[in-house]
Amino acid sequence: MDSVKHKPDVLVVGGGIIGLCTALELQTSGRSVAILDRGGVGAGCSFANAGWLTPCFAMPLPQPGMLLKAISWLLDAQSPFHIQPRLSLDLVRWLWRFRQATNRRTMLASIEVLVALSHYTLAWFEKLAATTAANGGDALGFERRGLLMVSGTNDGVEAAVNEMQLMADRGVSGRHLDRDAVLAFEPTLRPRVLGGVYFPDEAQIDPYCASLAVAAAFRAAGGAILPPAEAYDFDVSAGRISRVMTTQGPVEPDLVVLAAGSWSPSIATRLGLRVPILGGKGYSMTVDGATRRPARPIMIVDRKIAVTPFPDRLRVAGTLELVDQDFSISVSRLQGIRRGVRDYLDLGDHEAAGAEPDVRDIWRGLRPCTPDGVPMIGFSQRLANLFLCTGHQMLGLQTAAGSARLAADLVLGRPPLTHPYPFRPERFG
């Protein structure tokens, strides 16, 4: 039998922003924590997302009418939301639960807790950026520029206004802009825009720099980041995990935290557990040759395209394909994102030629989507020393610190940051 090199109090499986923040929260609360990740910290969906810290965007994926809309988009190769059809009992179960969650009552309950996590996370990263800058590092690209939601359809403008009204009751301020006002407010927008909503208090951050900063803070607090490895098996006895077998040797933790994003279901399967998460593929890319850039992040509502101006580049991201573990690149969806940028933004050099923008650093990743759009945060009912913190859909960065705080509260028996009931893993049976 292989000798055990690591016996931490807590082993966090997953080194994305969720796992990193959870590990840091537990380490600074007095636990001895180690992180295990197959590809190195911050290398998954934490690497190249839009970088938004936007409580106004704390919406669950299932919303009234969403399933019918997804079905209508099935044959559109460039639609912003797509469910890959296939013969799968797990997919049927997931879609059934998704359908059950597409009602207003469930949506409002989900928004309540997601906003709470998002508010906490924004303030937490603002403090981390300030601390990092004070210690001689950069500010992690943290800026409070607000978020502008725009649309070229009346339905899209109405959806943005409805979202503004929902969020106003939850402490998120916004204002409606008609067509003339929005074009004057953001000159890079093209005249096809019919209106929008501006949320002034939202923020952005460079997601990969943020991940590295959290990892550095974790190491500085005494935490251990293990060499890249996979957890491929578990020894289980008396309802507890006694040993985690990894490709770099066994680990014997007192507690295992599963925070592996879209990989969580396959890891859970080795423990005899079903975790109903589907990988939602999204893309991002850097736009080259733009002589004009927006002054703030923009969500193009009807195309579901996110635009983030960083100091040295312009990042665009979009689409959601529920594909499970398919990492292939869809050329048609990349073209759809590029066309959306061209249709809605005047970036200067592309105007005269009328061409789609040049792009580089094309990236895709799988966002872990639960059927009801709310993460799974809590102890397993079957294994006493397994804790789940996974399933954050497109809101991983946005809710990371809040999720970590709630997870640590539950692990350590502290009063929880927000009501834990909506996050309980056993809600899916």
C-alpha positions in Angstrom: 0.0 0.0 0.0 1.3 3.5 -0.9 2.5 5.6 2.0 0.4 8.6 2.9 2.2 11.9 2.4 -0.7 14.3 3.3 -3.1 14.1 6.3 -4.8 17.5 6.3 -7.9 18.4 8.3 -9.6 19.3 5.0 -8.9 18.3 1.4 -10.6 20.6 -1.1 -11.0 18.8 -4.4 -11.0 21.5 -7.1 -8.7 24.5 -7.5 -11.0 26.9 -9.3 -12.2 30.1 -7.7 -14.8 28.3 -5.6 -12.3 25.8 -4.2 -9.7 28.4 -3.6 -12.0 30.7 -1.7 -13.4 27.8 0.3 -10.0 26.6 1.2 -8.8 30.1 2.2 -11.9 30.6 4.4 -11.3 27.3 6.2 -7.6 27.8 6.5 -7.9 31.2 8.1 -10.6 29.8 10.4 -8.0 27.5 12.0 -8.2 24.3 9.9 -5.3 22.7 8.1 -6.3 22.6 4.4 -4.9 21.2 1.2 -6.1 21.8 -2.4 -6.1 19.1 -5.0 -6.7 19.9 -8.7 -6.1 18.0 -11.9 -4.8 21.0 -13.9 -3.5 23.6 -11.5 -5.3 26.3 -9.6 -7.5 28.8 -11.6 -7.1 26.9 -14.9 -10.7 26.0 -15.5 -13.7 28.3 -15.7 -11.9 30.7 -13.4 -9.4 31.4 -16.1 -11.1 33.5 -18.9 -14.6 34.4 -17.9 -16.1 37.9 -18.2 -14.8 38.9 -14.7 -18.0 40.3 -13.5 -18.9 41.0 -9.9 -22.5 42.0 -10.5 -25.2 41.3 -7.9 -27.7 42.7 -10.5 -26.9 39.6 -12.5 -27.8 37.1 -9.8 -30.4 35.3 -11.8 -30.8 31.5 -11.9 -30.7 29.8 -15.2 -34.3 28.3 -15.0 -36.7 31.2 -15.4 -40.4 31.2 -16.6 -40.5 30.4 -20.3 -36.8 29.4 -20.5 -37.4 25.8 -21.5 -39.7 26.6 -24.3 -37.3 29.2 -25.6 -34.4 26.7 -25.5 -36.5 24.2 -27.5 -37.2 26.9 -30.1 -33.5 27.5 -30.4 -32.5 23.8 -30.9 -32.1 24.1 -34.7 -30.3 27.5 -34.5 -26.5 26.9 -34.6 -25.8 30.4 -33.3 -28.5 30.6 -30.6 -27.2 31.9 -27.2 -28.7 28.9 -25.3 -28.6 25.4 -26.5 -29.3 21.9 -25.1 -27.4 19.2 -26.8 -30.0 16.5 -27.6 -28.9 13.0 -26.7 -30.2 9.7 -25.3 -29.5 10.0 -21.6 -31.6 9.2 -18.6 -29.5 11.7 -16.6 -30.3 14.4 -19.1 -34.0 13.5 -18.9 -33.9 13.8 -15.1 -32.0 17.1 -15.3 -34.5 18.6 -17.7 -37.5 17.5 -15.7 -36.1 19.2 -12.6 -35.2 22.2 -14.7 -38.8 22.4 -15.9 -40.0 22.2 -12.3 -37.8 25.2 -11.4 -39.1 27.4 -14.2 -41.7 29.2 -12.1 -41.7 32.6 -10.6 -41.9 31.5 -7.0 -38.7 29.3 -7.3 -36.9 32.0 -9.3 -37.6 34.7 -6.7 -36.4 32.4 -3.9 -33.2 31.6 -5.8 -32.5 35.3 -6.6 -32.8 36.1 -2.9 -29.9 33.9 -1.8 -27.8 34.4 -5.0 -27.9 38.2 -4.4 -26.8 37.7 -0.8 -23.8 35.7 -1.9 -23.0 38.2 -4.7 -23.1 41.3 -2.4 -20.7 39.6 0.0 -18.4 38.5 -2.8 -18.1 41.9 -4.4 -17.1 43.6 -1.1 -14.7 40.7 -0.4 -12.9 41.1 -3.7 -12.8 44.8 -3.4 -10.9 44.4 -0.1 -8.6 41.7 -1.5 -7.7 44.0 -4.4 -7.0 46.9 -2.1 -4.9 44.7 0.2 -2.9 43.3 -2.8 -2.2 46.8 -4.1 -1.2 48.0 -0.7 1.4 45.2 -0.5 2.9 46.2 -3.8 0.9 44.1 -6.2 -1.5 45.2 -8.9 -5.1 45.9 -8.1 -6.2 42.6 -9.8 -8.1 44.7 -12.4 -10.8 45.5 -9.9 -12.9 48.5 -11.0 -16.4 49.7 -10.2 -17.5 50.8 -13.6 -21.1 49.5 -13.3 -22.8 47.2 -15.8 -24.8 48.3 -18.8 -27.5 45.9 -20.2 -28.7 46.8 -23.7 -30.9 45.2 -26.3 -31.9 45.6 -29.9 -35.3 44.1 -29.3 -38.2 45.4 -27.3 -38.5 42.1 -25.5 -34.9 42.3 -24.5 -35.3 45.9 -23.1 -38.4 44.7 -21.2 -36.5 41.8 -19.7 -33.7 44.2 -18.6 -36.2 46.5 -17.0 -37.9 43.6 -15.2 -34.6 42.5 -13.9 -33.9 46.0 -12.6 -37.2 46.0 -10.8 -36.5 42.6 -9.2 -33.1 43.7 -8.0 -34.2 47.1 -6.7 -36.1 45.3 -3.9 -32.8 43.5 -3.0 -30.6 46.6 -2.6 -29.3 46.7 -6.2 -29.9 50.1 -7.8 -30.3 50.7 -11.5 -31.9 53.1 -14.0 -33.7 52.7 -17.3 -32.2 54.4 -20.3 -34.2 54.9 -23.5 -32.5 54.6 -26.9 -31.2 58.2 -27.1 -30.0 58.1 -23.6 -28.1 54.8 -23.9 -26.5 55.8 -27.2 -25.3 59.1 -25.5 -24.1 57.2 -22.4 -22.1 54.6 -24.3 -20.9 56.0 -27.7 -19.5 52.7 -28.9 -23.0 51.2 -29.2 -24.6 51.1 -32.7 -28.0 52.7 -33.4 -29.7 49.3 -33.5 -29.9 49.4 -29.7 -33.4 50.3 -28.5 -32.6 50.9 -24.9 -31.2 49.4 -21.7 -30.6 49.5 -18.0 -27.5 50.8 -16.2 -26.5 49.4 -12.8 -23.9 51.9 -11.4 -22.5 50.0 -8.4 -21.3 46.8 -10.1 -17.7 45.8 -10.5 -15.2 43.8 -12.6 -12.0 42.0 -11.9 -9.4 40.0 -13.9 -10.6 36.4 -13.0 -7.3 34.7 -13.4 -5.3 37.3 -11.5 -8.0 37.1 -8.8 -7.6 33.3 -8.6 -3.8 33.6 -8.3 -4.2 36.3 -5.5 -6.5 34.0 -3.5 -4.0 31.1 -4.0 -1.2 33.3 -2.7 -3.3 34.4 0.3 -4.1 30.7 1.0 -0.4 29.7 0.9 0.5 32.7 3.0 -2.0 31.5 5.6 -0.2 28.1 5.7 -2.4 26.2 3.2 -1.0 23.5 0.9 -1.6 23.3 -2.8 -0.7 19.8 -3.9 0.9 19.0 -7.2 -1.6 18.6 -10.0 -3.3 15.3 -9.7 -6.7 13.5 -10.1 -8.7 11.9 -7.4 -9.5 8.5 -9.0 -10.8 6.4 -6.1 -11.9 6.6 -2.5 -11.7 4.2 0.5 -15.0 4.4 2.4 -15.9 2.7 5.6 -18.6 3.2 8.2 -20.2 6.0 6.2 -17.0 8.1 6.0 -14.2 8.7 3.5 -11.0 7.4 5.0 -8.6 7.8 2.1 -8.6 9.6 -1.2 -6.5 7.9 -3.9 -4.9 10.4 -6.2 -2.5 10.0 -9.2 0.2 11.5 -7.0 -0.4 9.3 -4.0 -3.0 8.8 -1.3 -4.4 11.6 1.0 -6.1 11.0 4.3 -8.2 14.0 5.3 -10.7 14.4 8.1 -13.1 16.2 5.7 -13.4 16.2 1.9 -14.9 19.3 0.2 -16.0 18.6 -3.4 -15.6 21.8 -5.3 -14.7 20.4 -8.7 -17.2 22.3 -10.9 -18.3 20.3 -14.0 -16.1 17.4 -12.9 -18.0 17.0 -9.7 -20.5 14.4 -11.0 -17.8 12.0 -12.3 -16.0 12.2 -9.0 -19.2 11.8 -7.0 -20.0 8.7 -9.0 -16.9 7.0 -7.6 -18.5 7.5 -4.2 -21.8 6.0 -5.3 -23.5 9.5 -5.4 -25.4 11.2 -8.1 -24.8 14.9 -8.4 -27.2 16.4 -11.0 -24.8 18.9 -12.7 -24.5 19.4 -16.4 -21.5 21.2 -18.0 -22.7 24.4 -19.7 -20.1 25.3 -22.3 -19.3 29.0 -22.8 -16.7 30.8 -24.9 -14.6 33.8 -24.5 -12.1 35.6 -26.7 -10.0 38.7 -26.9 -10.8 41.3 -29.6 -7.9 42.6 -31.6 -7.6 45.8 -33.6 -10.2 47.8 -31.6 -9.4 51.5 -31.7 -12.5 52.3 -29.6 -13.6 50.4 -26.5 -16.6 50.6 -24.3 -16.2 52.6 -21.0 -17.8 49.9 -19.0 -18.9 46.2 -19.1 -21.9 45.6 -21.4 -24.4 42.7 -21.5 -26.1 42.4 -24.9 -29.3 40.9 -23.6 -30.8 39.5 -26.8 -27.6 37.8 -27.9 -26.4 36.9 -24.4 -23.0 38.3 -25.1 -20.8 39.8 -22.3 -18.3 42.5 -23.1 -15.6 43.5 -20.6 -13.0 46.3 -21.2 -9.8 45.4 -19.4 -6.9 48.0 -19.3 -5.0 46.0 -22.0 -7.6 44.1 -23.9 -11.3 43.7 -24.7 -12.8 40.4 -23.7 -16.1 39.1 -25.1 -17.9 36.0 -23.8 -21.1 34.2 -24.6 -23.4 31.3 -25.3 -24.4 28.5 -23.0 -24.5 24.9 -24.4 -25.6 22.2 -22.0 -23.3 19.5 -23.3 -22.1 17.7 -20.2 -18.4 17.0 -20.8 -18.0 18.0 -24.4 -15.0 20.3 -24.8 -15.2 20.6 -28.6 -15.2 24.1 -30.2 -18.4 25.1 -32.2 -17.3 27.3 -35.0 -20.8 28.5 -35.6 -21.2 29.7 -32.0 -17.9 31.5 -32.2 -19.1 33.2 -35.3 -22.4 34.1 -33.6 -20.4 35.9 -30.8 -18.3 37.7 -33.3 -21.3 38.8 -35.3 -23.0 40.0 -32.2 -20.1 42.2 -31.3 -20.0 43.6 -34.8 -23.8 44.2 -34.9 -23.9 46.1 -31.6 -20.5 47.7 -31.1 -18.5 50.2 -33.2 -14.9 49.3 -32.3 -13.3 51.7 -34.8 -11.2 49.9 -37.4 -13.9 47.3 -38.2 -16.5 50.0 -39.0 -15.3 50.8 -42.6 -14.7 47.2 -43.7 -17.9 45.9 -42.1 -16.0 42.8 -41.1 -16.4 40.7 -38.0 -13.7 41.6 -35.4 -10.4 39.8 -35.3 -10.1 37.6 -32.2 -7.4 35.7 -30.3 -7.1 33.7 -27.1 -10.3 31.7 -27.9 -11.2 29.8 -24.8 -14.1 27.5 -23.8 -15.0 26.1 -20.4 -17.8 24.2 -18.8 -19.9 26.0 -16.2 -21.4 23.5 -13.7 -25.2 23.9 -13.9 -27.7 22.4 -11.4 -31.3 22.0 -12.6 -32.6 24.9 -10.4 -29.6 27.2 -10.9 -28.6 27.3 -7.2 -25.3 25.8 -6.0 -25.1 22.7 -3.8 -23.5 23.8 -0.5 -23.8 21.4 2.4 -22.9 18.0 3.9 -23.7 14.8 2.1 -26.4 12.8 3.8 -24.7 9.5 2.9 -21.1 10.3 3.8 -20.6 12.2 7.0 -17.2 13.8 6.1 -18.1 14.8 2.5 -19.1 18.4 2.0 -20.3 19.7 -1.4 -19.7 23.2 -2.7 -20.3 23.0 -6.4 -22.8 23.8 -9.2 -22.5 27.6 -9.5 -23.7 27.9 -13.1 -22.4 31.2 -14.7 -22.0 32.8 -11.3 -18.9 31.1 -9.9 -16.7 34.2 -9.6 -19.6 36.4 -8.7 -20.6 34.2 -5.7 -17.3 32.6 -4.8 -16.4 34.4 -1.5 -20.0 34.3 -0.4 -20.3 30.6 -1.1 -17.0 30.0 0.7 -18.2 31.9 3.7 -21.5 29.9 3.8 -19.6 26.6 3.4 -17.2 27.5 6.3 -20.1 28.6 8.4 -21.8 25.2 8.0 -18.5 23.2 8.4 -17.6 25.1 11.6 -21.1 25.3 13.1 -21.2 29.1 12.9 -24.3 31.2 12.2 -24.7 31.0 8.4 -24.2 34.0 6.1 -27.6 33.4 4.5 -30.3 30.8 4.9 -28.7 27.4 3.9 -31.9 25.6 3.0 -32.0 26.5 -0.7 -28.4 25.1 -1.1 -28.9 21.7 0.5 -27.5 19.0 -1.7 -30.2 16.5 -0.8 -32.9 18.6 -2.5 -32.4 16.6 -5.7 -33.0 13.2 -3.9 
